[in-house]
């Protein structure tokens, strides 16, 4: 084959290869987030009998300690 045809075939393969689809990424578009957290309940400060228990629970949930003010 003449060199021209080999160059044309190589260029065509390069262009087609550059426009192929990544099927691994495309397969993820229709999926939902499987690790989504369930909606959390609001922090109930009056559910804890002592101030220390309320402060401990607030720290675990990332709630400011001011939520335990009575």
N, C-alpha and C positions, 0 to 999 in steps of 0.2 A: 504494500500500500504506500502511496506517496505520503510524505511527511505532513502535508496539509491535512489529509484525512485523519491522521493520528492526532494532530493538534486539535482539530475540530471535535473529534470524539472525546478527547480529554477535557476540553473546555465544556462540552455538553454534560459530561459526567460530573464535572465540578459544579456547574450551575444546578443540576438536578439534585446533587448531594447537598447543596447548600439550602435547598428549599424543601427538604424532606421534613416530615412531621415527627416529633418526638412523642411516640405513643405512650410512654410512661407518664409524661407530664399531662398529656391530653386526657388520660384516663382518670385524672384526679379532679377534673373540673366539675363533674356532676356529684361528687361526694360531699357530704356534709361534715362538719367538724365533729369527729367522734369523741373528742375529749372536752367538749364544751361543758362547763360547770352548770349544774342546776342552779336556778335562782336561789340565793341564800335568804334566809329569814332575817328580818331586822333584829338588831341586838336588843335583848330584853334585860335591862339592868335589874329590874325588880324580881327576876327569876332566881337570883343568887341571895342566899340568906346573909352572908357577911360581905363586908366591903372587900376583903382580901380575895375571896372567891370571885367576886365581880371583876376585880382588877386583873386577876389571872386569866379569866375567860376573855376579857377585852383584849389583853395582850395577844392571846392565841388567835383571835379573829381579826386583829389589826385595827381594832376600834380604839379611839383615843380614850384615855383614862377619865376624861371629863364626862363620859357617858355614865359613869358609876356614881356621880354626884347625886345625893338624895335630898 
